[in-house]
């Protein structure tokens, strides 16, 4: 005797927008996880439903784009930019997506962000430019890419430390 599989549609999807702070917070947590894990299908669906999600920030001021950068998800980064994410948004510490990618030493992400218009001369709250972060990397290719984008005053820019 075969059993018939049934799907339960009574439970709302994690991406269903509901009224109330707690459910919206859960939804955004799922959005941030989808971004950092590279779940482009879930992100595409939820952002098409509500494009303002592109600029929603978590408790540290990180957008879905920043979460995609933190997860080293280059295809997700490209998708979010194509969908209209602000590439130069700064988090609570003043870091941009390019800055985060540089701190990770993620060359592919930095190149992709720069090609899509990321500004390399936005300092964080400590006055550090992505160029400063690149100096800590043993692989000099990232430093080279950022130096090619910079003028002498940016190269000599002092941080606050």
C-alpha positions in Angstrom: 0.0 0.0 0.0 1.5 3.4 -1.0 1.3 6.3 1.3 0.6 9.6 -0.3 3.0 12.4 0.6 1.3 15.6 1.7 2.9 19.0 2.0 1.9 21.3 4.9 1.1 24.7 3.6 -0.4 25.9 6.9 2.9 27.0 8.2 4.0 30.4 6.7 7.3 30.6 4.9 10.2 32.2 6.7 10.1 34.9 4.1 6.4 35.8 4.4 6.1 39.3 5.6 4.0 39.4 8.7 3.1 42.3 11.0 5.1 42.6 14.2 8.8 43.2 15.1 9.7 39.6 16.0 8.6 38.0 12.7 10.2 40.8 10.6 13.4 40.3 12.6 13.3 36.5 11.9 12.7 37.2 8.2 15.7 39.5 8.1 17.9 37.0 9.9 16.9 34.5 7.2 17.7 37.0 4.5 21.2 37.6 6.0 21.8 33.9 6.3 20.7 33.4 2.7 23.1 36.1 1.6 26.1 34.7 3.5 25.3 31.1 2.3 24.8 32.1 -1.3 21.1 31.1 -1.5 20.3 33.3 -4.6 16.9 31.7 -5.2 15.6 32.7 -1.8 17.2 36.1 -2.0 15.8 36.8 -5.4 12.3 35.8 -4.3 12.2 37.9 -1.1 13.8 41.0 -2.7 11.4 40.9 -5.7 8.6 40.9 -3.1 10.1 43.8 -1.1 13.1 45.6 -2.7 13.7 47.7 0.5 15.2 44.5 2.0 18.3 45.3 0.0 19.1 48.2 2.4 17.9 46.6 5.7 20.7 46.5 8.3 21.3 44.1 11.1 22.3 45.2 14.6 25.8 46.0 13.4 24.6 48.0 10.4 25.4 45.2 7.8 23.2 44.9 4.7 22.5 41.7 2.8 25.4 42.7 0.5 27.8 42.9 3.4 26.6 39.4 4.5 27.3 38.1 1.0 30.7 39.6 1.1 31.4 38.1 4.6 30.4 34.7 3.2 32.6 35.2 0.1 29.6 34.6 -2.2 30.7 36.3 -5.4 27.6 35.3 -7.4 25.4 36.6 -4.6 27.3 39.9 -4.4 26.8 40.3 -8.2 23.1 39.5 -7.9 22.5 41.9 -5.1 24.3 44.7 -7.0 22.3 43.9 -10.1 19.1 44.2 -8.0 20.1 47.6 -6.8 22.1 47.2 -3.5 24.0 50.3 -2.5 27.7 49.2 -2.9 29.1 51.9 -0.6 26.8 51.6 2.4 28.8 51.7 5.7 28.1 49.6 8.7 28.1 50.7 12.3 31.9 50.7 12.2 32.1 52.7 9.0 33.2 49.7 6.9 32.0 49.3 3.4 31.6 46.0 1.5 34.9 46.7 -0.1 36.5 47.2 3.3 35.0 43.9 4.6 36.2 42.0 1.5 39.7 43.5 2.0 39.8 42.5 5.7 38.9 39.0 4.5 41.7 39.1 1.9 39.1 38.2 -0.7 40.7 39.3 -4.0 37.9 38.1 -6.2 35.3 39.9 -4.2 37.4 43.1 -4.1 37.9 43.1 -7.9 34.1 42.5 -8.4 33.2 45.3 -6.1 35.7 47.7 -7.6 34.4 46.9 -11.1 30.9 47.7 -10.0 31.7 51.1 -8.6 32.9 50.5 -5.0 34.7 53.5 -3.7 38.1 52.6 -2.4 38.7 55.9 -0.5 35.9 55.7 2.2 37.6 55.4 5.6 36.0 53.4 8.5 35.5 55.0 11.9 39.1 54.4 12.7 40.2 56.3 9.6 41.4 53.1 7.9 41.0 52.7 4.2 40.7 49.3 2.5 44.3 49.9 1.4 45.3 49.8 5.1 43.6 46.4 5.5 45.3 45.1 2.4 48.8 45.7 3.9 48.1 42.9 6.5 47.7 40.4 3.7 50.6 38.1 2.8 49.3 38.0 -0.8 50.3 41.3 -2.4 47.8 41.0 -5.3 45.1 42.6 -3.3 47.4 45.5 -2.2 48.4 45.9 -5.8 44.8 46.2 -7.1 44.0 48.8 -4.5 47.2 50.8 -5.0 46.4 50.9 -8.8 43.1 52.6 -7.8 44.7 55.1 -5.4 46.4 58.4 -5.7 49.4 59.5 -3.6 47.3 61.2 -0.9 45.2 58.1 -0.5 48.3 55.9 -0.3 49.7 58.2 2.4 46.3 58.5 4.2 46.8 58.1 8.0 44.4 56.3 10.1 43.4 57.4 13.7 45.6 54.8 15.4 
